[in-house]
Amino acid sequence: MAELGTLYIVRTTEGDILQVLRVTEEDEDSEHKEVRTTGIGVYKVDYKKQDP
């Protein structure tokens, strides 16, 4: 099984920016391609606290 990570950048309806990390596992032995989400991380981006 191969583990993959995908990063999404999302804007909420309130205007906040979120980074969403989705970790998936792909079953390569299966006759049909199966992908399962094994983890999700959500982080709020705070531009005001970042160093210039």
mmCIF entry with sequence, helices, sheets and N, C-alpha, C, O atoms, coordinates in Angstrom:
data_MODEL
# 
_entry.id   MODEL 
# 
_entity.id                         1 
_entity.type                       polymer 
_entity.pdbx_number_of_molecules   1 
# 
_entity_poly.entity_id                      1 
_entity_poly.type                           'polypeptide(L)' 
_entity_poly.nstd_linkage                   no 
_entity_poly.nstd_monomer                   no 
_entity_poly.pdbx_seq_one_letter_code       MAELGTLYIVRTTEGDILQVLRVTEEDEDSEHKEVRTTGIGVYKVDYKKQDP 
_entity_poly.pdbx_seq_one_letter_code_can   MAELGTLYIVRTTEGDILQVLRVTEEDEDSEHKEVRTTGIGVYKVDYKKQDP 
_entity_poly.pdbx_strand_id                 A 
# 
loop_
_entity_poly_seq.entity_id 
_entity_poly_seq.num 
_entity_poly_seq.mon_id 
_entity_poly_seq.hetero 
1 1  MET n 
1 2  ALA n 
1 3  GLU n 
1 4  LEU n 
1 5  GLY n 
1 6  THR n 
1 7  LEU n 
1 8  TYR n 
1 9  ILE n 
1 10 VAL n 
1 11 ARG n 
1 12 THR n 
1 13 THR n 
1 14 GLU n 
1 15 GLY n 
1 16 ASP n 
1 17 ILE n 
1 18 LEU n 
1 19 GLN n 
1 20 VAL n 
1 21 LEU n 
1 22 ARG n 
1 23 VAL n 
1 24 THR n 
1 25 GLU n 
1 26 GLU n 
1 27 ASP n 
1 28 GLU n 
1 29 ASP n 
1 30 SER n 
1 31 GLU n 
1 32 HIS n 
1 33 LYS n 
1 34 GLU n 
1 35 VAL n 
1 36 ARG n 
1 37 THR n 
1 38 THR n 
1 39 GLY n 
1 40 ILE n 
1 41 GLY n 
1 42 VAL n 
1 43 TYR n 
1 44 LYS n 
1 45 VAL n 
1 46 ASP n 
1 47 TYR n 
1 48 LYS n 
1 49 LYS n 
1 50 GLN n 
1 51 ASP n 
1 52 PRO n 
# 
_struct_asym.id          A 
_struct_asym.entity_id   1 
# 
_struct_conf.conf_type_id            HELX_P 
_struct_conf.id                      HELX_P1 
_struct_conf.pdbx_PDB_helix_id       AA1 
_struct_conf.beg_label_comp_id       TYR 
_struct_conf.beg_label_asym_id       A 
_struct_conf.beg_label_seq_id        47 
_struct_conf.pdbx_beg_PDB_ins_code   ? 
_struct_conf.end_label_comp_id       LYS 
_struct_conf.end_label_asym_id       A 
_struct_conf.end_label_seq_id        49 
_struct_conf.pdbx_end_PDB_ins_code   ? 
_struct_conf.beg_auth_comp_id        TYR 
_struct_conf.beg_auth_asym_id        A 
_struct_conf.beg_auth_seq_id         47 
_struct_conf.end_auth_comp_id        LYS 
_struct_conf.end_auth_asym_id        A 
_struct_conf.end_auth_seq_id         49 
_struct_conf.pdbx_PDB_helix_class    5 
_struct_conf.details                 ? 
_struct_conf.pdbx_PDB_helix_length   3 
# 
_struct_conf_type.id          HELX_P 
_struct_conf_type.criteria    ? 
_struct_conf_type.reference   ? 
# 
_struct_sheet.id               AA1 
_struct_sheet.type             ? 
_struct_sheet.number_strands   3 
_struct_sheet.details          ? 
# 
loop_
_struct_sheet_order.sheet_id 
_struct_sheet_order.range_id_1 
_struct_sheet_order.range_id_2 
_struct_sheet_order.offset 
_struct_sheet_order.sense 
AA1 1 2 ? anti-parallel 
AA1 2 3 ? anti-parallel 
# 
loop_
_struct_sheet_range.sheet_id 
_struct_sheet_range.id 
_struct_sheet_range.beg_label_comp_id 
_struct_sheet_range.beg_label_asym_id 
_struct_sheet_range.beg_label_seq_id 
_struct_sheet_range.pdbx_beg_PDB_ins_code 
_struct_sheet_range.end_label_comp_id 
_struct_sheet_range.end_label_asym_id 
_struct_sheet_range.end_label_seq_id 
_struct_sheet_range.pdbx_end_PDB_ins_code 
_struct_sheet_range.beg_auth_comp_id 
_struct_sheet_range.beg_auth_asym_id 
_struct_sheet_range.beg_auth_seq_id 
_struct_sheet_range.end_auth_comp_id 
_struct_sheet_range.end_auth_asym_id 
_struct_sheet_range.end_auth_seq_id 
AA1 1 ALA A 2  ? ARG A 11 ? ALA A 2  ARG A 11 
AA1 2 ILE A 17 ? ASP A 27 ? ILE A 17 ASP A 27 
AA1 3 GLU A 34 ? VAL A 45 ? GLU A 34 VAL A 45 
# 
loop_
_atom_site.group_PDB 
_atom_site.id 
_atom_site.type_symbol 
_atom_site.label_atom_id 
_atom_site.label_alt_id 
_atom_site.label_comp_id 
_atom_site.label_asym_id 
_atom_site.label_entity_id 
_atom_site.label_seq_id 
_atom_site.pdbx_PDB_ins_code 
_atom_site.Cartn_x 
_atom_site.Cartn_y 
_atom_site.Cartn_z 
_atom_site.occupancy 
_atom_site.B_iso_or_equiv 
_atom_site.pdbx_formal_charge 
_atom_site.auth_seq_id 
_atom_site.auth_comp_id 
_atom_site.auth_asym_id 
_atom_site.auth_atom_id 
_atom_site.pdbx_PDB_model_num 
ATOM 1   N N  . MET A 1 1  ? 0.843   -1.183 0.000   1.00 0.00 ? 1  MET A N  1 
ATOM 2   C CA . MET A 1 1  ? 0.000   0.000  0.000   1.00 0.00 ? 1  MET A CA 1 
ATOM 3   C C  . MET A 1 1  ? 0.884   1.240  0.000   1.00 0.00 ? 1  MET A C  1 
ATOM 4   O O  . MET A 1 1  ? 1.872   1.322  0.729   1.00 0.00 ? 1  MET A O  1 
ATOM 5   N N  . ALA A 1 2  ? 0.511   2.186  -0.820  1.00 0.00 ? 2  ALA A N  1 
ATOM 6   C CA . ALA A 1 2  ? 1.252   3.438  -0.914  1.00 0.00 ? 2  ALA A CA 1 
ATOM 7   C C  . ALA A 1 2  ? 0.498   4.529  -0.170  1.00 0.00 ? 2  ALA A C  1 
ATOM 8   O O  . ALA A 1 2  ? -0.726  4.623  -0.263  1.00 0.00 ? 2  ALA A O  1 
ATOM 9   N N  . GLU A 1 3  ? 1.241   5.358  0.574   1.00 0.00 ? 3  GLU A N  1 
ATOM 10  C CA . GLU A 1 3  ? 0.616   6.451  1.313   1.00 0.00 ? 3  GLU A CA 1 
ATOM 11  C C  . GLU A 1 3  ? 0.945   7.762  0.611   1.00 0.00 ? 3  GLU A C  1 
ATOM 12  O O  . GLU A 1 3  ? 2.102   8.027  0.281   1.00 0.00 ? 3  GLU A O  1 
ATOM 13  N N  . LEU A 1 4  ? -0.078  8.578  0.386   1.00 0.00 ? 4  LEU A N  1 
ATOM 14  C CA . LEU A 1 4  ? 0.078   9.844  -0.320  1.00 0.00 ? 4  LEU A CA 1 
ATOM 15  C C  . LEU A 1 4  ? -0.500  10.979 0.512   1.00 0.00 ? 4  LEU A C  1 
ATOM 16  O O  . LEU A 1 4  ? -1.415  10.767 1.307   1.00 0.00 ? 4  LEU A O  1 
ATOM 17  N N  . GLY A 1 5  ? 0.032   12.176 0.332   1.00 0.00 ? 5  GLY A N  1 
ATOM 18  C CA . GLY A 1 5  ? -0.506  13.356 0.999   1.00 0.00 ? 5  GLY A CA 1 
ATOM 19  C C  . GLY A 1 5  ? -0.865  14.417 -0.024  1.00 0.00 ? 5  GLY A C  1 
ATOM 20  O O  . GLY A 1 5  ? -0.128  14.636 -0.986  1.00 0.00 ? 5  GLY A O  1 
ATOM 21  N N  . THR A 1 6  ? -1.993  15.072 0.181   1.00 0.00 ? 6  THR A N  1 
ATOM 22  C CA . THR A 1 6  ? -2.441  16.139 -0.709  1.00 0.00 ? 6  THR A CA 1 
ATOM 23  C C  . THR A 1 6  ? -2.728  17.366 0.142   1.00 0.00 ? 6  THR A C  1 
ATOM 24  O O  . THR A 1 6  ? -3.385  17.268 1.179   1.00 0.00 ? 6  THR A O  1 
ATOM 25  N N  . LEU A 1 7  ? -2.241  18.517 -0.292  1.00 0.00 ? 7  LEU A N  1 
ATOM 26  C CA . LEU A 1 7  ? -2.445  19.763 0.435   1.00 0.00 ? 7  LEU A CA 1 
ATOM 27  C C  . LEU A 1 7  ? -3.423  20.637 -0.330  1.00 0.00 ? 7  LEU A C  1 
ATOM 28  O O  . LEU A 1 7  ? -3.251  20.882 -1.524  1.00 0.00 ? 7  LEU A O  1 
ATOM 29  N N  . TYR A 1 8  ? -4.449  21.105 0.367   1.00 0.00 ? 8  TYR A N  1 
ATOM 30  C CA . TYR A 1 8  ? -5.454  21.993 -0.219  1.00 0.00 ? 8  TYR A CA 1 
ATOM 31  C C  . TYR A 1 8  ? -5.384  23.338 0.490   1.00 0.00 ? 8  TYR A C  1 
ATOM 32  O O  . TYR A 1 8  ? -5.144  23.393 1.696   1.00 0.00 ? 8  TYR A O  1 
ATOM 33  N N  . ILE A 1 9  ? -5.591  24.421 -0.252  1.00 0.00 ? 9  ILE A N  1 
ATOM 34  C CA . ILE A 1 9  ? -5.723  25.767 0.300   1.00 0.00 ? 9  ILE A CA 1 
ATOM 35  C C  . ILE A 1 9  ? -7.182  26.157 0.117   1.00 0.00 ? 9  ILE A C  1 
ATOM 36  O O  . ILE A 1 9  ? -7.698  26.134 -1.000  1.00 0.00 ? 9  ILE A O  1 
ATOM 37  N N  . VAL A 1 10 ? -7.853  26.518 1.221   1.00 0.00 ? 10 VAL A N  1 
ATOM 38  C CA . VAL A 1 10 ? -9.298  26.758 1.200   1.00 0.00 ? 10 VAL A CA 1 
ATOM 39  C C  . VAL A 1 10 ? -9.601  28.107 1.831   1.00 0.00 ? 10 VAL A C  1 
ATOM 40  O O  . VAL A 1 10 ? -9.021  28.459 2.858   1.00 0.00 ? 10 VAL A O  1 
ATOM 41  N N  . ARG A 1 11 ? -10.506 28.862 1.222   1.00 0.00 ? 11 ARG A N  1 
ATOM 42  C CA . ARG A 1 11 ? -10.990 30.108 1.826   1.00 0.00 ? 11 ARG A CA 1 
ATOM 43  C C  . ARG A 1 11 ? -12.381 29.846 2.391   1.00 0.00 ? 11 ARG A C  1 
ATOM 44  O O  . ARG A 1 11 ? -13.256 29.336 1.692   1.00 0.00 ? 11 ARG A O  1 
ATOM 45  N N  . THR A 1 12 ? -12.580 30.199 3.661   1.00 0.00 ? 12 THR A N  1 
ATOM 46  C CA . THR A 1 12 ? -13.878 29.999 4.296   1.00 0.00 ? 12 THR A CA 1 
ATOM 47  C C  . THR A 1 12 ? -14.826 31.129 3.912   1.00 0.00 ? 12 THR A C  1 
ATOM 48  O O  . THR A 1 12 ? -14.408 32.129 3.329   1.00 0.00 ? 12 THR A O  1 
ATOM 49  N N  . THR A 1 13 ? -16.096 30.964 4.240   1.00 0.00 ? 13 THR A N  1 
ATOM 50  C CA . THR A 1 13 ? -17.076 32.013 3.941   1.00 0.00 ? 13 THR A CA 1 
ATOM 51  C C  . THR A 1 13 ? -16.795 33.285 4.734   1.00 0.00 ? 13 THR A C  1 
ATOM 52  O O  . THR A 1 13 ? -17.215 34.370 4.333   1.00 0.00 ? 13 THR A O  1 
ATOM 53  N N  . GLU A 1 14 ? -16.083 33.159 5.866   1.00 0.00 ? 14 GLU A N  1 
ATOM 54  C CA . GLU A 1 14 ? -15.715 34.335 6.668   1.00 0.00 ? 14 GLU A CA 1 
ATOM 55  C C  . GLU A 1 14 ? -14.455 35.018 6.148   1.00 0.00 ? 14 GLU A C  1 
ATOM 56  O O  . GLU A 1 14 ? -14.081 36.082 6.641   1.00 0.00 ? 14 GLU A O  1 
ATOM 57  N N  . GLY A 1 15 ? -13.790 34.413 5.150   1.00 0.00 ? 15 GLY A N  1 
ATOM 58  C CA . GLY A 1 15 ? -12.594 35.006 4.566   1.00 0.00 ? 15 GLY A CA 1 
ATOM 59  C C  . GLY A 1 15 ? -11.290 34.457 5.116   1.00 0.00 ? 15 GLY A C  1 
ATOM 60  O O  . GLY A 1 15 ? -10.220 34.866 4.665   1.00 0.00 ? 15 GLY A O  1 
ATOM 61  N N  . ASP A 1 16 ? -11.345 33.538 6.081   1.00 0.00 ? 16 ASP A N  1 
ATOM 62  C CA . ASP A 1 16 ? -10.129 32.926 6.616   1.00 0.00 ? 16 ASP A CA 1 
ATOM 63  C C  . ASP A 1 16 ? -9.534  31.968 5.584   1.00 0.00 ? 16 ASP A C  1 
ATOM 64  O O  . ASP A 1 16 ? -10.239 31.448 4.720   1.00 0.00 ? 16 ASP A O  1 
ATOM 65  N N  . ILE A 1 17 ? -8.229  31.745 5.690   1.00 0.00 ? 17 ILE A N  1 
ATOM 66  C CA . ILE A 1 17 ? -7.538  30.807 4.817   1.00 0.00 ? 17 ILE A CA 1 
ATOM 67  C C  . ILE A 1 17 ? -7.151  29.582 5.650   1.00 0.00 ? 17 ILE A C  1 
ATOM 68  O O  . ILE A 1 17 ? -6.589  29.713 6.738   1.00 0.00 ? 17 ILE A O  1 
ATOM 69  N N  . LEU A 1 18 ? -7.461  28.387 5.124   1.00 0.00 ? 18 LEU A N  1 
ATOM 70  C CA . LEU A 1 18 ? -7.120  27.138 5.793   1.00 0.00 ? 18 LEU A CA 1 
ATOM 71  C C  . LEU A 1 18 ? -6.209  26.307 4.896   1.00 0.00 ? 18 LEU A C  1 
ATOM 72  O O  . LEU A 1 18 ? -6.369  26.290 3.676   1.00 0.00 ? 18 LEU A O  1 
ATOM 73  N N  . GLN A 1 19 ? -5.256  25.623 5.512   1.00 0.00 ? 19 GLN A N  1 
ATOM 74  C CA . GLN A 1 19 ? -4.483  24.587 4.835   1.00 0.00 ? 19 GLN A CA 1 
ATOM 75  C C  . GLN A 1 19 ? -5.062  23.260 5.302   1.00 0.00 ? 19 GLN A C  1 
ATOM 76  O O  . GLN A 1 19 ? -5.145  23.002 6.503   1.00 0.00 ? 19 GLN A O  1 
ATOM 77  N N  . VAL A 1 20 ? -5.460  22.424 4.359   1.00 0.00 ? 20 VAL A N  1 
ATOM 78  C CA . VAL A 1 20 ? -6.031  21.123 4.691   1.00 0.00 ? 20 VAL A CA 1 
ATOM 79  C C  . VAL A 1 20 ? -5.119  20.054 4.104   1.00 0.00 ? 20 VAL A C  1 
ATOM 80  O O  . VAL A 1 20 ? -4.902  20.007 2.893   1.00 0.00 ? 20 VAL A O  1 
ATOM 81  N N  . LEU A 1 21 ? -4.585  19.196 4.973   1.00 0.00 ? 21 LEU A N  1 
ATOM 82  C CA . LEU A 1 21 ? -3.729  18.098 4.544   1.00 0.00 ? 21 LEU A CA 1 
ATOM 83  C C  . LEU A 1 21 ? -4.527  16.808 4.631   1.00 0.00 ? 21 LEU A C  1 
ATOM 84  O O  . LEU A 1 21 ? -5.027  16.447 5.696   1.00 0.00 ? 21 LEU A O  1 
ATOM 85  N N  . ARG A 1 22 ? -4.643  16.117 3.507   1.00 0.00 ? 22 ARG A N  1 
ATOM 86  C CA . ARG A 1 22 ? -5.369  14.840 3.443   1.00 0.00 ? 22 ARG A CA 1 
ATOM 87  C C  . ARG A 1 22 ? -4.358  13.733 3.154   1.00 0.00 ? 22 ARG A C  1 
ATOM 88  O O  . ARG A 1 22 ? -3.661  13.765 2.140   1.00 0.00 ? 22 ARG A O  1 
ATOM 89  N N  . VAL A 1 23 ? -4.288  12.770 4.043   1.00 0.00 ? 23 VAL A N  1 
ATOM 90  C CA . VAL A 1 23 ? -3.398  11.627 3.871   1.00 0.00 ? 23 VAL A CA 1 
ATOM 91  C C  . VAL A 1 23 ? -4.244  10.449 3.419   1.00 0.00 ? 23 VAL A C  1 
ATOM 92  O O  . VAL A 1 23 ? -5.232  10.098 4.063   1.00 0.00 ? 23 VAL A O  1 
ATOM 93  N N  . THR A 1 24 ? -3.848  9.837  2.299   1.00 0.00 ? 24 THR A N  1 
ATOM 94  C CA . THR A 1 24 ? -4.604  8.712  1.749   1.00 0.00 ? 24 THR A CA 1 
ATOM 95  C C  . THR A 1 24 ? -3.695  7.498  1.605   1.00 0.00 ? 24 THR A C  1 
ATOM 96  O O  . THR A 1 24 ? -2.470  7.608  1.537   1.00 0.00 ? 24 THR A O  1 
ATOM 97  N N  . GLU A 1 25 ? -4.334  6.351  1.563   1.00 0.00 ? 25 GLU A N  1 
ATOM 98  C CA . GLU A 1 25 ? -3.638  5.089  1.367   1.00 0.00 ? 25 GLU A CA 1 
ATOM 99  C C  . GLU A 1 25 ? -4.256  4.408  0.157   1.00 0.00 ? 25 GLU A C  1 
ATOM 100 O O  . GLU A 1 25 ? -5.476  4.267  0.073   1.00 0.00 ? 25 GLU A O  1 
ATOM 101 N N  . GLU A 1 26 ? -3.420  3.988  -0.774  1.00 0.00 ? 26 GLU A N  1 
ATOM 102 C CA . GLU A 1 26 ? -3.898  3.359  -2.000  1.00 0.00 ? 26 GLU A CA 1 
ATOM 103 C C  . GLU A 1 26 ? -3.591  1.869  -1.951  1.00 0.00 ? 26 GLU A C  1 
ATOM 104 O O  . GLU A 1 26 ? -2.448  1.469  -1.733  1.00 0.00 ? 26 GLU A O  1 
ATOM 105 N N  . ASP A 1 27 ? -4.620  1.049  -2.155  1.00 0.00 ? 27 ASP A N  1 
ATOM 106 C CA . ASP A 1 27 ? -4.457  -0.400 -2.156  1.00 0.00 ? 27 ASP A CA 1 
ATOM 107 C C  . ASP A 1 27 ? -4.077  -0.845 -3.564  1.00 0.00 ? 27 ASP A C  1 
ATOM 108 O O  . ASP A 1 27 ? -4.926  -0.904 -4.454  1.00 0.00 ? 27 ASP A O  1 
ATOM 109 N N  . GLU A 1 28 ? -2.806  -1.156 -3.759  1.00 0.00 ? 28 GLU A N  1 
ATOM 110 C CA . GLU A 1 28 ? -2.303  -1.532 -5.086  1.00 0.00 ? 28 GLU A CA 1 
ATOM 111 C C  . GLU A 1 28 ? -2.600  -2.986 -5.427  1.00 0.00 ? 28 GLU A C  1 
ATOM 112 O O  . GLU A 1 28 ? -2.548  -3.367 -6.596  1.00 0.00 ? 28 GLU A O  1 
ATOM 113 N N  . ASP A 1 29 ? -2.909  -3.802 -4.423  1.00 0.00 ? 29 ASP A N  1 
ATOM 114 C CA . ASP A 1 29 ? -3.154  -5.225 -4.653  1.00 0.00 ? 29 ASP A CA 1 
ATOM 115 C C  . ASP A 1 29 ? -4.579  -5.510 -5.107  1.00 0.00 ? 29 ASP A C  1 
ATOM 116 O O  . ASP A 1 29 ? -4.862  -6.592 -5.621  1.00 0.00 ? 29 ASP A O  1 
ATOM 117 N N  . SER A 1 30 ? -5.471  -4.557 -4.923  1.00 0.00 ? 30 SER A N  1 
ATOM 118 C CA . SER A 1 30 ? -6.878  -4.759 -5.256  1.00 0.00 ? 30 SER A CA 1 
ATOM 119 C C  . SER A 1 30 ? -7.083  -4.737 -6.770  1.00 0.00 ? 30 SER A C  1 
ATOM 120 O O  . SER A 1 30 ? -6.355  -4.062 -7.498  1.00 0.00 ? 30 SER A O  1 
ATOM 121 N N  . GLU A 1 31 ? -8.084  -5.485 -7.229  1.00 0.00 ? 31 GLU A N  1 
ATOM 122 C CA . GLU A 1 31 ? -8.433  -5.490 -8.651  1.00 0.00 ? 31 GLU A CA 1 
ATOM 123 C C  . GLU A 1 31 ? -8.931  -4.112 -9.080  1.00 0.00 ? 31 GLU A C  1 
ATOM 124 O O  . GLU A 1 31 ? -8.639  -3.656 -10.186 1.00 0.00 ? 31 GLU A O  1 
ATOM 125 N N  . HIS A 1 32 ? -9.679  -3.456 -8.204  1.00 0.00 ? 32 HIS A N  1 
ATOM 126 C CA . HIS A 1 32 ? -10.173 -2.103 -8.446  1.00 0.00 ? 32 HIS A CA 1 
ATOM 127 C C  . HIS A 1 32 ? -9.361  -1.147 -7.577  1.00 0.00 ? 32 HIS A C  1 
ATOM 128 O O  . HIS A 1 32 ? -9.021  -1.463 -6.437  1.00 0.00 ? 32 HIS A O  1 
ATOM 129 N N  . LYS A 1 33 ? -9.059  0.013  -8.127  1.00 0.00 ? 33 LYS A N  1 
ATOM 130 C CA . LYS A 1 33 ? -8.278  0.993  -7.378  1.00 0.00 ? 33 LYS A CA 1 
ATOM 131 C C  . LYS A 1 33 ? -9.085  1.493  -6.185  1.00 0.00 ? 33 LYS A C  1 
ATOM 132 O O  . LYS A 1 33 ? -10.171 2.049  -6.348  1.00 0.00 ? 33 LYS A O  1 
ATOM 133 N N  . GLU A 1 34 ? -8.544  1.290  -4.984  1.00 0.00 ? 34 GLU A N  1 
ATOM 134 C CA . GLU A 1 34 ? -9.200  1.754  -3.765  1.00 0.00 ? 34 GLU A CA 1 
ATOM 135 C C  . GLU A 1 34 ? -8.311  2.785  -3.088  1.00 0.00 ? 34 GLU A C  1 
ATOM 136 O O  . GLU A 1 34 ? -7.122  2.547  -2.878  1.00 0.00 ? 34 GLU A O  1 
ATOM 137 N N  . VAL A 1 35 ? -8.887  3.923  -2.749  1.00 0.00 ? 35 VAL A N  1 
ATOM 138 C CA . VAL A 1 35 ? -8.172  4.965  -2.029  1.00 0.00 ? 35 VAL A CA 1 
ATOM 139 C C  . VAL A 1 35 ? -8.957  5.262  -0.760  1.00 0.00 ? 35 VAL A C  1 
ATOM 140 O O  . VAL A 1 35 ? -10.157 5.535  -0.804  1.00 0.00 ? 35 VAL A O  1 
ATOM 141 N N  . ARG A 1 36 ? -8.260  5.205  0.375   1.00 0.00 ? 36 ARG A N  1 
ATOM 142 C CA . ARG A 1 36 ? -8.901  5.474  1.666   1.00 0.00 ? 36 ARG A CA 1 
ATOM 143 C C  . ARG A 1 36 ? -8.213  6.656  2.322   1.00 0.00 ? 36 ARG A C  1 
ATOM 144 O O  . ARG A 1 36 ? -6.987  6.761  2.301   1.00 0.00 ? 36 ARG A O  1 
ATOM 145 N N  . THR A 1 37 ? -9.007  7.547  2.906   1.00 0.00 ? 37 THR A N  1 
ATOM 146 C CA . THR A 1 37 ? -8.457  8.656  3.676   1.00 0.00 ? 37 THR A CA 1 
ATOM 147 C C  . THR A 1 37 ? -8.086  8.128  5.052   1.00 0.00 ? 37 THR A C  1 
ATOM 148 O O  . THR A 1 37 ? -8.935  7.593  5.765   1.00 0.00 ? 37 THR A O  1 
ATOM 149 N N  . THR A 1 38 ? -6.815  8.277  5.430   1.00 0.00 ? 38 THR A N  1 
ATOM 150 C CA . THR A 1 38 ? -6.345  7.774  6.719   1.00 0.00 ? 38 THR A CA 1 
ATOM 151 C C  . THR A 1 38 ? -6.067  8.886  7.722   1.00 0.00 ? 38 THR A C  1 
ATOM 152 O O  . THR A 1 38 ? -5.860  8.615  8.905   1.00 0.00 ? 38 THR A O  1 
ATOM 153 N N  . GLY A 1 39 ? -6.062  10.137 7.259   1.00 0.00 ? 39 GLY A N  1 
ATOM 154 C CA . GLY A 1 39 ? -5.828  11.245 8.173   1.00 0.00 ? 39 GLY A CA 1 
ATOM 155 C C  . GLY A 1 39 ? -6.136  12.578 7.523   1.00 0.00 ? 39 GLY A C  1 
ATOM 156 O O  . GLY A 1 39 ? -6.006  12.745 6.310   1.00 0.00 ? 39 GLY A O  1 
ATOM 157 N N  . ILE A 1 40 ? -6.550  13.532 8.362   1.00 0.00 ? 40 ILE A N  1 
ATOM 158 C CA . ILE A 1 40 ? -6.826  14.890 7.889   1.00 0.00 ? 40 ILE A CA 1 
ATOM 159 C C  . ILE A 1 40 ? -6.274  15.864 8.930   1.00 0.00 ? 40 ILE A C  1 
ATOM 160 O O  . ILE A 1 40 ? -6.490  15.697 10.130  1.00 0.00 ? 40 ILE A O  1 
ATOM 161 N N  . GLY A 1 41 ? -5.566  16.873 8.454   1.00 0.00 ? 41 GLY A N  1 
ATOM 162 C CA . GLY A 1 41 ? -5.092  17.947 9.320   1.00 0.00 ? 41 GLY A CA 1 
ATOM 163 C C  . GLY A 1 41 ? -5.592  19.270 8.770   1.00 0.00 ? 41 GLY A C  1 
ATOM 164 O O  . GLY A 1 41 ? -5.501  19.519 7.568   1.00 0.00 ? 41 GLY A O  1 
ATOM 165 N N  . VAL A 1 42 ? -6.121  20.121 9.643   1.00 0.00 ? 42 VAL A N  1 
ATOM 166 C CA . VAL A 1 42 ? -6.632  21.429 9.225   1.00 0.00 ? 42 VAL A CA 1 
ATOM 167 C C  . VAL A 1 42 ? -5.893  22.492 10.028  1.00 0.00 ? 42 VAL A C  1 
ATOM 168 O O  . VAL A 1 42 ? -5.860  22.445 11.257  1.00 0.00 ? 42 VAL A O  1 
ATOM 169 N N  . TYR A 1 43 ? -5.301  23.451 9.321   1.00 0.00 ? 43 TYR A N  1 
ATOM 170 C CA . TYR A 1 43 ? -4.518  24.505 9.950   1.00 0.00 ? 43 TYR A CA 1 
ATOM 171 C C  . TYR A 1 43 ? -5.002  25.854 9.447   1.00 0.00 ? 43 TYR A C  1 
ATOM 172 O O  . TYR A 1 43 ? -5.152  26.052 8.241   1.00 0.00 ? 43 TYR A O  1 
ATOM 173 N N  . LYS A 1 44 ? -5.247  26.787 10.366  1.00 0.00 ? 44 LYS A N  1 
ATOM 174 C CA . LYS A 1 44 ? -5.665  28.137 9.990   1.00 0.00 ? 44 LYS A CA 1 
ATOM 175 C C  . LYS A 1 44 ? -4.412  28.974 9.736   1.00 0.00 ? 44 LYS A C  1 
ATOM 176 O O  . LYS A 1 44 ? -3.497  28.994 10.560  1.00 0.00 ? 44 LYS A O  1 
ATOM 177 N N  . VAL A 1 45 ? -4.372  29.656 8.611   1.00 0.00 ? 45 VAL A N  1 
ATOM 178 C CA . VAL A 1 45 ? -3.241  30.498 8.239   1.00 0.00 ? 45 VAL A CA 1 
ATOM 179 C C  . VAL A 1 45 ? -3.447  31.873 8.861   1.00 0.00 ? 45 VAL A C  1 
ATOM 180 O O  . VAL A 1 45 ? -4.509  32.478 8.714   1.00 0.00 ? 45 VAL A O  1 
ATOM 181 N N  . ASP A 1 46 ? -2.416  32.364 9.561   1.00 0.00 ? 46 ASP A N  1 
ATOM 182 C CA . ASP A 1 46 ? -2.482  33.682 10.182  1.00 0.00 ? 46 ASP A CA 1 
ATOM 183 C C  . ASP A 1 46 ? -1.383  34.546 9.565   1.00 0.00 ? 46 ASP A C  1 
ATOM 184 O O  . ASP A 1 46 ? -0.230  34.492 9.991   1.00 0.00 ? 46 ASP A O  1 
ATOM 185 N N  . TYR A 1 47 ? -1.748  35.341 8.560   1.00 0.00 ? 47 TYR A N  1 
ATOM 186 C CA . TYR A 1 47 ? -0.774  36.169 7.856   1.00 0.00 ? 47 TYR A CA 1 
ATOM 187 C C  . TYR A 1 47 ? -0.214  37.276 8.742   1.00 0.00 ? 47 TYR A C  1 
ATOM 188 O O  . TYR A 1 47 ? 0.915   37.716 8.526   1.00 0.00 ? 47 TYR A O  1 
ATOM 189 N N  . LYS A 1 48 ? -0.966  37.732 9.721   1.00 0.00 ? 48 LYS A N  1 
ATOM 190 C CA . LYS A 1 48 ? -0.514  38.833 10.579  1.00 0.00 ? 48 LYS A CA 1 
ATOM 191 C C  . LYS A 1 48 ? 0.656   38.423 11.464  1.00 0.00 ? 48 LYS A C  1 
ATOM 192 O O  . LYS A 1 48 ? 1.476   39.271 11.818  1.00 0.00 ? 48 LYS A O  1 
ATOM 193 N N  . LYS A 1 49 ? 0.758   37.143 11.833  1.00 0.00 ? 49 LYS A N  1 
ATOM 194 C CA . LYS A 1 49 ? 1.828   36.684 12.719  1.00 0.00 ? 49 LYS A CA 1 
ATOM 195 C C  . LYS A 1 49 ? 3.065   36.217 11.961  1.00 0.00 ? 49 LYS A C  1 
ATOM 196 O O  . LYS A 1 49 ? 4.062   35.859 12.588  1.00 0.00 ? 49 LYS A O  1 
ATOM 197 N N  . GLN A 1 50 ? 3.028   36.209 10.633  1.00 0.00 ? 50 GLN A N  1 
ATOM 198 C CA . GLN A 1 50 ? 4.181   35.769 9.856   1.00 0.00 ? 50 GLN A CA 1 
ATOM 199 C C  . GLN A 1 50 ? 5.230   36.866 9.795   1.00 0.00 ? 50 GLN A C  1 
ATOM 200 O O  . GLN A 1 50 ? 4.906   38.053 9.770   1.00 0.00 ? 50 GLN A O  1 
ATOM 201 N N  . ASP A 1 51 ? 6.494   36.452 9.772   1.00 0.00 ? 51 ASP A N  1 
ATOM 202 C CA . ASP A 1 51 ? 7.588   37.409 9.626   1.00 0.00 ? 51 ASP A CA 1 
ATOM 203 C C  . ASP A 1 51 ? 7.636   37.903 8.189   1.00 0.00 ? 51 ASP A C  1 
ATOM 204 O O  . ASP A 1 51 ? 7.382   37.131 7.264   1.00 0.00 ? 51 ASP A O  1 
ATOM 205 N N  . PRO A 1 52 ? 7.963   39.195 7.982   1.00 0.00 ? 52 PRO A N  1 
ATOM 206 C CA . PRO A 1 52 ? 8.043   39.732 6.609   1.00 0.00 ? 52 PRO A CA 1 
ATOM 207 C C  . PRO A 1 52 ? 9.205   39.161 5.840   1.00 0.00 ? 52 PRO A C  1 
ATOM 208 O O  . PRO A 1 52 ? 9.407   39.512 4.677   1.00 0.00 ? 52 PRO A O  1 
# 
